[in-house]
């Protein structure tokens, strides 16, 4: 989101992360995943998959200079 005060941005990010983590817990299987991994490992693997999809941070000053 653009234009938010830095504290509002932090609060927004925390709430979004909380929603994502709660969603992960809701889809967490109650029993084994069938692949032999336990619930914690299944969650870790899911979180790592999501983390790998997040783009690298960019330098806003560098982006501004390119335009």
C-alpha positions as CSV (number, residue, x, y, z in Angstrom):
1,X,0.0,0.0,0.0
2,X,1.2,3.4,-0.8
3,X,0.9,6.6,1.2
4,X,0.6,5.0,4.7
5,X,2.4,6.4,7.7
6,X,5.3,4.0,8.5
7,X,3.6,2.8,11.7
8,X,0.4,2.1,9.8
9,X,2.4,0.2,7.2
10,X,4.0,-1.9,9.9
11,X,0.6,-2.6,11.4
12,X,-0.8,-3.6,8.0
13,X,2.1,-5.9,7.4
14,X,1.7,-7.6,10.8
15,X,-2.0,-8.1,10.2
16,X,-1.4,-9.5,6.7
17,X,1.3,-11.9,8.0
18,X,-1.1,-13.0,10.8
19,X,-3.8,-13.8,8.2
20,X,-1.4,-15.8,6.1
21,X,-0.1,-17.8,9.2
22,X,-3.6,-18.4,10.4
23,X,-4.6,-19.7,6.9
24,X,-1.5,-22.0,7.0
25,X,-2.7,-23.4,10.3
26,X,-6.2,-23.9,9.0
27,X,-5.0,-26.0,6.0
28,X,-2.5,-27.9,8.1
29,X,-3.5,-31.6,8.0
30,X,-4.7,-33.1,11.2
31,X,-2.8,-36.3,10.4
32,X,0.3,-37.1,8.5
33,X,0.6,-35.7,5.0
34,X,1.0,-39.2,3.5
35,X,4.6,-38.4,2.4
36,X,6.0,-39.4,5.8
37,X,6.6,-35.9,7.0
38,X,5.1,-34.7,10.3
39,X,2.7,-31.7,10.6
40,X,5.5,-29.3,11.6
41,X,7.7,-30.3,8.6
42,X,4.7,-30.0,6.3
43,X,4.0,-26.5,7.5
44,X,7.7,-25.6,7.2
45,X,7.8,-26.8,3.7
46,X,4.6,-24.9,2.8
47,X,6.1,-21.7,4.4
48,X,9.4,-22.1,2.5
49,X,7.4,-22.5,-0.8
50,X,5.6,-19.3,-0.1
51,X,8.8,-17.5,0.9
52,X,10.5,-18.6,-2.3
53,X,7.7,-16.9,-4.3
54,X,8.3,-13.5,-2.6
55,X,10.3,-11.2,-4.9
56,X,13.6,-9.7,-3.6
57,X,13.3,-6.2,-2.1
58,X,14.4,-3.4,-4.5
59,X,16.1,-0.2,-3.9
60,X,13.5,2.6,-4.4
61,X,16.2,5.2,-5.1
62,X,17.7,3.0,-7.9
63,X,14.3,2.5,-9.4
64,X,13.6,6.3,-9.3
65,X,16.9,7.0,-11.1
66,X,16.1,4.5,-13.9
67,X,13.0,6.5,-14.9
